[in-house]
């Protein structure tokens, strides 16, 4: 049994090859929390929960 596949030109939507997170923005958010006394593990958890300007978090 042969399976037919069709491919076409990409026609829009989010860039499938774009990185999922802006690393500079994520490190800035985590670094700010760490400088305020939060543990790195907790800062990462909070950043993932809150999100960033360009990445919605779990709360959104």
Biopython code that builds the backbone (N, CA, C, O; Angstrom):
import numpy as np
from Bio.PDB.StructureBuilder import StructureBuilder

atoms = [
    (1, "UNK", "N", (0.841, -1.163, 0.000)),
    (1, "UNK", "CA", (0.000, 0.000, 0.000)),
    (1, "UNK", "C", (0.900, 1.244, 0.000)),
    (1, "UNK", "O", (1.786, 1.372, 0.845)),
    (2, "UNK", "N", (0.675, 2.130, -0.921)),
    (2, "UNK", "CA", (1.464, 3.354, -1.053)),
    (2, "UNK", "C", (0.742, 4.518, -0.372)),
    (2, "UNK", "O", (-0.478, 4.651, -0.468)),
    (3, "UNK", "N", (1.508, 5.344, 0.306)),
    (3, "UNK", "CA", (0.929, 6.508, 0.977)),
    (3, "UNK", "C", (1.332, 7.756, 0.201)),
    (3, "UNK", "O", (2.514, 7.962, -0.073)),
    (4, "UNK", "N", (0.369, 8.576, -0.150)),
    (4, "UNK", "CA", (0.616, 9.793, -0.915)),
    (4, "UNK", "C", (0.828, 10.964, 0.032)),
    (4, "UNK", "O", (0.011, 11.206, 0.920)),
    (5, "UNK", "N", (1.923, 11.689, -0.156)),
    (5, "UNK", "CA", (2.210, 12.883, 0.648)),
    (5, "UNK", "C", (2.287, 14.083, -0.268)),
    (5, "UNK", "O", (2.835, 14.006, -1.368)),
    (6, "UNK", "N", (1.739, 15.185, 0.187)),
    (6, "UNK", "CA", (1.792, 16.422, -0.593)),
    (6, "UNK", "C", (2.482, 17.495, 0.224)),
    (6, "UNK", "O", (2.215, 17.660, 1.415)),
    (7, "UNK", "N", (3.364, 18.214, -0.424)),
    (7, "UNK", "CA", (4.088, 19.302, 0.214)),
    (7, "UNK", "C", (3.793, 20.575, -0.544)),
    (7, "UNK", "O", (3.682, 20.567, -1.770)),
    (8, "UNK", "N", (3.668, 21.662, 0.180)),
    (8, "UNK", "CA", (3.419, 22.938, -0.480)),
    (8, "UNK", "C", (4.234, 24.021, 0.205)),
    (8, "UNK", "O", (4.826, 23.802, 1.261)),
    (9, "UNK", "N", (4.251, 25.187, -0.411)),
    (9, "UNK", "CA", (4.977, 26.338, 0.116)),
    (9, "UNK", "C", (4.381, 26.763, 1.458)),
    (9, "UNK", "O", (3.169, 26.693, 1.659)),
    (10, "UNK", "N", (5.246, 27.204, 2.371)),
    (10, "UNK", "CA", (4.819, 27.716, 3.676)),
    (10, "UNK", "C", (4.043, 29.004, 3.457)),
    (10, "UNK", "O", (4.524, 29.909, 2.776)),
    (11, "UNK", "N", (2.840, 29.096, 4.030)),
    (11, "UNK", "CA", (1.966, 30.234, 3.731)),
    (11, "UNK", "C", (1.655, 31.135, 4.918)),
    (11, "UNK", "O", (0.704, 31.914, 4.851)),
    (12, "UNK", "N", (2.404, 31.061, 5.975)),
    (12, "UNK", "CA", (2.162, 31.980, 7.083)),
    (12, "UNK", "C", (2.125, 31.295, 8.423)),
    (12, "UNK", "O", (2.322, 30.085, 8.536)),
    (13, "UNK", "N", (1.870, 32.094, 9.436)),
    (13, "UNK", "CA", (1.869, 31.587, 10.798)),
    (13, "UNK", "C", (3.199, 31.863, 11.456)),
    (13, "UNK", "O", (4.051, 32.533, 10.872)),
    (14, "UNK", "N", (3.397, 31.355, 12.671)),
    (14, "UNK", "CA", (4.662, 31.588, 13.352)),
    (14, "UNK", "C", (5.805, 30.898, 12.616)),
    (14, "UNK", "O", (5.615, 29.860, 11.982)),
    (15, "UNK", "N", (6.973, 31.478, 12.708)),
    (15, "UNK", "CA", (8.152, 30.915, 12.055)),
    (15, "UNK", "C", (8.486, 29.577, 12.716)),
    (15, "UNK", "O", (8.816, 29.555, 13.902)),
    (16, "UNK", "N", (8.411, 28.469, 11.990)),
    (16, "UNK", "CA", (8.662, 27.164, 12.605)),
    (16, "UNK", "C", (10.118, 26.965, 13.003)),
    (16, "UNK", "O", (10.418, 26.070, 13.794)),
    (17, "UNK", "N", (11.025, 27.775, 12.477)),
    (17, "UNK", "CA", (12.441, 27.637, 12.806)),
    (17, "UNK", "C", (12.920, 28.666, 13.820)),
    (17, "UNK", "O", (14.096, 28.673, 14.181)),
    (18, "UNK", "N", (12.036, 29.528, 14.280)),
    (18, "UNK", "CA", (12.410, 30.547, 15.262)),
    (18, "UNK", "C", (12.648, 29.887, 16.617)),
    (18, "UNK", "O", (11.968, 28.923, 16.968)),
    (19, "UNK", "N", (13.606, 30.402, 17.376)),
    (19, "UNK", "CA", (13.810, 29.837, 18.712)),
    (19, "UNK", "C", (12.559, 30.051, 19.564)),
    (19, "UNK", "O", (11.896, 31.081, 19.442)),
    (20, "UNK", "N", (12.233, 29.088, 20.424)),
    (20, "UNK", "CA", (10.999, 29.194, 21.204)),
    (20, "UNK", "C", (11.022, 30.297, 22.255)),
    (20, "UNK", "O", (9.969, 30.751, 22.701)),
    (21, "UNK", "N", (12.216, 30.730, 22.654)),
    (21, "UNK", "CA", (12.344, 31.731, 23.714)),
    (21, "UNK", "C", (13.436, 32.715, 23.328)),
    (21, "UNK", "O", (14.465, 32.319, 22.781)),
    (22, "UNK", "N", (13.220, 33.991, 23.608)),
    (22, "UNK", "CA", (14.275, 34.989, 23.453)),
    (22, "UNK", "C", (15.197, 34.825, 24.659)),
    (22, "UNK", "O", (14.846, 35.222, 25.770)),
    (23, "UNK", "N", (16.375, 34.239, 24.440)),
    (23, "UNK", "CA", (17.268, 33.916, 25.551)),
    (23, "UNK", "C", (17.708, 35.150, 26.329)),
    (23, "UNK", "O", (17.818, 35.102, 27.555)),
    (24, "UNK", "N", (17.957, 36.241, 25.637)),
    (24, "UNK", "CA", (18.377, 37.466, 26.326)),
    (24, "UNK", "C", (17.287, 37.923, 27.298)),
    (24, "UNK", "O", (17.570, 38.275, 28.443)),
    (25, "UNK", "N", (16.053, 37.912, 26.831)),
    (25, "UNK", "CA", (14.927, 38.338, 27.668)),
    (25, "UNK", "C", (14.727, 37.382, 28.855)),
    (25, "UNK", "O", (14.467, 37.822, 29.975)),
    (26, "UNK", "N", (14.852, 36.077, 28.599)),
    (26, "UNK", "CA", (14.687, 35.091, 29.668)),
    (26, "UNK", "C", (15.779, 35.238, 30.724)),
    (26, "UNK", "O", (15.491, 35.212, 31.920)),
    (27, "UNK", "N", (17.034, 35.393, 30.288)),
    (27, "UNK", "CA", (18.130, 35.549, 31.247)),
    (27, "UNK", "C", (18.013, 36.846, 32.032)),
    (27, "UNK", "O", (18.361, 36.894, 33.212)),
    (28, "UNK", "N", (17.526, 37.891, 31.386)),
    (28, "UNK", "CA", (17.323, 39.165, 32.084)),
    (28, "UNK", "C", (16.284, 39.000, 33.198)),
    (28, "UNK", "O", (16.484, 39.484, 34.312)),
    (29, "UNK", "N", (15.183, 38.319, 32.897)),
    (29, "UNK", "CA", (14.126, 38.113, 33.893)),
    (29, "UNK", "C", (14.624, 37.243, 35.046)),
    (29, "UNK", "O", (14.371, 37.548, 36.212)),
    (30, "UNK", "N", (15.328, 36.167, 34.721)),
    (30, "UNK", "CA", (15.854, 35.276, 35.758)),
    (30, "UNK", "C", (16.917, 35.998, 36.579)),
    (30, "UNK", "O", (16.916, 35.915, 37.807)),
    (31, "UNK", "N", (17.823, 36.704, 35.907)),
    (31, "UNK", "CA", (18.890, 37.427, 36.594)),
    (31, "UNK", "C", (18.356, 38.473, 37.552)),
    (31, "UNK", "O", (18.889, 38.644, 38.648)),
    (32, "UNK", "N", (17.313, 39.169, 37.151)),
    (32, "UNK", "CA", (16.709, 40.189, 38.020)),
    (32, "UNK", "C", (16.182, 39.551, 39.300)),
    (32, "UNK", "O", (16.397, 40.073, 40.394)),
    (33, "UNK", "N", (15.492, 38.421, 39.161)),
    (33, "UNK", "CA", (14.968, 37.734, 40.346)),
    (33, "UNK", "C", (16.097, 37.230, 41.241)),
    (33, "UNK", "O", (16.008, 37.331, 42.465)),
    (34, "UNK", "N", (17.156, 36.689, 40.644)),
    (34, "UNK", "CA", (18.288, 36.185, 41.426)),
    (34, "UNK", "C", (18.971, 37.330, 42.174)),
    (34, "UNK", "O", (19.350, 37.175, 43.335)),
    (35, "UNK", "N", (19.128, 38.475, 41.513)),
    (35, "UNK", "CA", (19.753, 39.626, 42.166)),
    (35, "UNK", "C", (18.907, 40.140, 43.334)),
    (35, "UNK", "O", (19.430, 40.765, 44.257)),
    (36, "UNK", "N", (17.601, 39.875, 43.290)),
    (36, "UNK", "CA", (16.709, 40.275, 44.385)),
    (36, "UNK", "C", (16.653, 39.233, 45.497)),
    (36, "UNK", "O", (15.923, 39.407, 46.473)),
    (37, "UNK", "N", (17.428, 38.138, 45.357)),
    (37, "UNK", "CA", (17.518, 37.146, 46.421)),
    (37, "UNK", "C", (16.810, 35.835, 46.167)),
    (37, "UNK", "O", (16.846, 34.947, 47.018)),
    (38, "UNK", "N", (16.173, 35.685, 45.033)),
    (38, "UNK", "CA", (15.477, 34.443, 44.705)),
    (38, "UNK", "C", (16.491, 33.408, 44.231)),
    (38, "UNK", "O", (17.477, 33.761, 43.585)),
    (39, "UNK", "N", (16.259, 32.138, 44.544)),
    (39, "UNK", "CA", (17.161, 31.084, 44.073)),
    (39, "UNK", "C", (17.021, 30.956, 42.555)),
    (39, "UNK", "O", (15.953, 31.234, 42.011)),
    (40, "UNK", "N", (18.087, 30.537, 41.865)),
    (40, "UNK", "CA", (17.996, 30.374, 40.409)),
    (40, "UNK", "C", (16.877, 29.418, 39.988)),
    (40, "UNK", "O", (16.188, 29.661, 38.997)),
    (41, "UNK", "N", (16.702, 28.344, 40.736)),
    (41, "UNK", "CA", (15.648, 27.375, 40.405)),
    (41, "UNK", "C", (14.267, 28.021, 40.505)),
    (41, "UNK", "O", (13.420, 27.838, 39.631)),
    (42, "UNK", "N", (14.053, 28.771, 41.572)),
    (42, "UNK", "CA", (12.761, 29.453, 41.772)),
    (42, "UNK", "C", (12.561, 30.544, 40.723)),
    (42, "UNK", "O", (11.450, 30.738, 40.228)),
    (43, "UNK", "N", (13.647, 31.262, 40.381)),
    (43, "UNK", "CA", (13.563, 32.323, 39.371)),
    (43, "UNK", "C", (13.162, 31.747, 38.015)),
    (43, "UNK", "O", (12.346, 32.336, 37.307)),
    (44, "UNK", "N", (13.734, 30.598, 37.651)),
    (44, "UNK", "CA", (13.368, 29.951, 36.390)),
    (44, "UNK", "C", (11.910, 29.515, 36.420)),
    (44, "UNK", "O", (11.175, 29.717, 35.454)),
    (45, "UNK", "N", (11.499, 28.922, 37.522)),
    (45, "UNK", "CA", (10.111, 28.485, 37.665)),
    (45, "UNK", "C", (9.141, 29.658, 37.530)),
    (45, "UNK", "O", (8.120, 29.553, 36.851)),
    (46, "UNK", "N", (9.467, 30.771, 38.180)),
    (46, "UNK", "CA", (8.614, 31.959, 38.112)),
    (46, "UNK", "C", (8.576, 32.547, 36.700)),
    (46, "UNK", "O", (7.520, 32.981, 36.239)),
    (47, "UNK", "N", (9.718, 32.563, 36.014)),
    (47, "UNK", "CA", (9.755, 33.095, 34.647)),
    (47, "UNK", "C", (8.872, 32.248, 33.726)),
    (47, "UNK", "O", (8.155, 32.788, 32.884)),
    (48, "UNK", "N", (8.922, 30.930, 33.885)),
    (48, "UNK", "CA", (8.081, 30.057, 33.064)),
    (48, "UNK", "C", (6.600, 30.247, 33.394)),
    (48, "UNK", "O", (5.747, 30.155, 32.511)),
    (49, "UNK", "N", (6.301, 30.511, 34.660)),
    (49, "UNK", "CA", (4.911, 30.727, 35.063)),
    (49, "UNK", "C", (4.389, 32.065, 34.563)),
    (49, "UNK", "O", (3.295, 32.139, 34.003)),
    (50, "UNK", "N", (5.179, 33.136, 34.765)),
    (50, "UNK", "CA", (4.761, 34.490, 34.377)),
    (50, "UNK", "C", (4.873, 34.726, 32.878)),
    (50, "UNK", "O", (4.038, 35.408, 32.284)),
    (51, "UNK", "N", (5.905, 34.161, 32.272)),
    (51, "UNK", "CA", (6.186, 34.439, 30.872)),
    (51, "UNK", "C", (7.034, 35.694, 30.743)),
    (51, "UNK", "O", (7.474, 36.267, 31.740)),
    (52, "UNK", "N", (7.257, 36.112, 29.506)),
    (52, "UNK", "CA", (8.009, 37.325, 29.215)),
    (52, "UNK", "C", (7.183, 38.158, 28.244)),
    (52, "UNK", "O", (6.060, 37.791, 27.897)),
    (53, "UNK", "N", (7.743, 39.278, 27.811)),
    (53, "UNK", "CA", (7.009, 40.149, 26.878)),
    (53, "UNK", "C", (6.613, 39.414, 25.604)),
    (53, "UNK", "O", (5.514, 39.606, 25.084)),
    (54, "UNK", "N", (7.515, 38.572, 25.104)),
    (54, "UNK", "CA", (7.284, 37.899, 23.821)),
    (54, "UNK", "C", (6.875, 36.439, 23.963)),
    (54, "UNK", "O", (6.631, 35.771, 22.958)),
    (55, "UNK", "N", (6.795, 35.932, 25.188)),
    (55, "UNK", "CA", (6.443, 34.535, 25.395)),
    (55, "UNK", "C", (5.418, 34.441, 26.516)),
    (55, "UNK", "O", (5.729, 34.787, 27.656)),
    (56, "UNK", "N", (4.207, 33.982, 26.225)),
    (56, "UNK", "CA", (3.223, 33.847, 27.293)),
    (56, "UNK", "C", (3.637, 32.752, 28.271)),
    (56, "UNK", "O", (4.213, 31.739, 27.873)),
    (57, "UNK", "N", (3.348, 32.956, 29.521)),
    (57, "UNK", "CA", (3.664, 31.958, 30.534)),
    (57, "UNK", "C", (2.483, 31.040, 30.782)),
    (57, "UNK", "O", (1.456, 31.131, 30.111)),
    (58, "UNK", "N", (2.643, 30.159, 31.751)),
    (58, "UNK", "CA", (1.585, 29.208, 32.082)),
    (58, "UNK", "C", (0.353, 29.908, 32.659)),
    (58, "UNK", "O", (-0.760, 29.390, 32.562)),
    (59, "UNK", "N", (0.552, 31.081, 33.258)),
    (59, "UNK", "CA", (-0.576, 31.823, 33.837)),
    (59, "UNK", "C", (-1.454, 32.482, 32.786)),
    (59, "UNK", "O", (-2.589, 32.856, 33.081)),
    (60, "UNK", "N", (-0.958, 32.632, 31.577)),
    (60, "UNK", "CA", (-1.696, 33.389, 30.551)),
    (60, "UNK", "C", (-2.436, 32.483, 29.614)),
    (60, "UNK", "O", (-3.105, 32.957, 28.696)),
]
sb = StructureBuilder()
sb.init_structure("model")
sb.init_model(0)
sb.init_chain("A")
sb.init_seg("    ")
for serial, (resi, resn, name, xyz) in enumerate(atoms, 1):
    if name == "N":
        sb.init_residue(resn, " ", resi, " ")
    sb.init_atom(name, np.array(xyz, "f"), 0.0, 1.0, " ", f" {name:<3s}", serial, name[0])
structure = sb.get_structure()
